[in-house]
Amino acid sequence: MVTLRDVATRAGVSASTVSYVLRGDARFQPDTVARVRRAAEELGYAANLSARILKAGRNGVIGVAVYGLSICQPMRLAAALTREAGERGLNTIVQQTVNSREGELRSLEQVTSQFCDGLIFSPSSVSPAEIKAHVGTKPMVWCEDFAAEPLFDAVVTPSFEGAQVAVRHLLDVGCRRIAVLGANPPKSGLADSGNTAFCDRRLAGCGSALAEAGFSLPSTSIIPCPWDYEAARLAARRLADARLDTAIDGLFCMNDAVAMGAVRGFADRGIRVPEDVAIIGFDGIAETAYTVPSISTIAIDYDDYARKALDLLVERIDHPAAAGAVGATDSAERDAPRRLVADFTLMRRESTARR
């Protein structure tokens, strides 16, 4: 069966260019449009695509629901999903739920219509049971589902794995008194920041890396802080004012905004990064490469995240009763929800360049 990538190879362009041209995008040069259309016609791609969609009762549209399009991480994920869907000849409709129950239910109600073939969903206020009641058998992939017994296929950020590598890096550059900024100590009774699932996994990764090296992570080394620049700046100032900076030489920050704020707060008090305290963040936002010092971080591979999410969703769409673990023979095992972890890269920069 001819694929969009086959057409791209024949035309000598990218798969995304083929997708855009065949959808009528007017940004391309006439000769490019002509080559793509000629290749599609020669290979019978358009007819095959239409036939597959009609036969399956689908329209080639994927719904993407994220909690905010003005926030870096969900915006990057939505962009990566849109690119990856285009590479596969699919269209996306991106919806913003603004972390509200009403917005999430609205997205679910829309996807249960005949308009979308499936949904990639990042919920925060709706329970798995409610989601299941709304979507029924409609294919769905849940972003960041850490449930012990998930109801849906899921892709998650590498919170445990990334934190583990981040702390190993701090140890490798000579840090021995490592603290964590941006999490509540276990059983502290402090208010939930809304990032509990991420915090728990990242704290577990930190603890694992320290235990490997013969160290521990006492609750006094876990410093609460909202995940934003100013809160982290003030927290770092408080650390310096209390002379706690002399008790630590490495700081793992729960996200990059916290890391950037901490660098600024220490600078306000004359604490040098990385000479006095080495700092590493998490997420891989672009701004970390442009601060002074530039900030080491765990950069989430959102393109890999998108590929894995689309792989899971498309498999469920194409084979709703047969998707599951590769090589599985038992029907229950085949249909069991799967959880995949996105790839990541350790970005070594000036904030940890101690040697």
HELIX and SHEET records of a PDB file:
HELIX    1   1 LEU A    4  ALA A   11  1                                   8    
HELIX    2   2 ALA A   15  LEU A   22  1                                   8    
HELIX    3   3 PRO A   30  LEU A   43  1                                  14    
HELIX    4   4 TYR A   45  ALA A   56  1                                  12    
HELIX    5   5 CYS A   72  GLU A   87  1                                  16    
HELIX    6   6 ARG A  101  VAL A  111  1                                  11    
HELIX    7   7 PRO A  128  VAL A  135  1                                   8    
HELIX    8   8 SER A  159  ASP A  172  1                                  14    
HELIX    9   9 THR A  196  GLU A  212  1                                  17    
HELIX   10  10 SER A  219  SER A  221  5                                   3    
HELIX   11  11 TYR A  229  ASP A  241  1                                  13    
HELIX   12  12 LEU A  244  ALA A  247  5                                   4    
HELIX   13  13 ASP A  256  ASP A  268  1                                  13    
HELIX   14  14 ALA A  286  ALA A  289  5                                   4    
HELIX   15  15 TYR A  302  ASP A  318  1                                  17    
HELIX   16  16 SER A  331  ASP A  335  1                                   5    
HELIX   17  17 GLU A  350  THR A  352  5                                   3    
SHEET    1   A 6 ASN A  91  GLN A  96  0                                        
SHEET    2   A 6 VAL A  61  VAL A  66  1                                        
SHEET    3   A 6 GLY A 118  PHE A 121  1                                        
SHEET    4   A 6 MET A 140  CYS A 143  1                                        
SHEET    5   A 6 ASP A 153  VAL A 156  1                                        
SHEET    6   A 6 ARG A 339  VAL A 341  1                                        
SHEET    1   B 6 ILE A 222  ILE A 223  0                                        
SHEET    2   B 6 ILE A 178  LEU A 181  1                                        
SHEET    3   B 6 GLY A 250  CYS A 253  1                                        
SHEET    4   B 6 ALA A 278  ASP A 283  1                                        
SHEET    5   B 6 SER A 296  ILE A 300  1                                        
SHEET    6   B 6 PHE A 344  MET A 347 -1                                        
END                                                                             
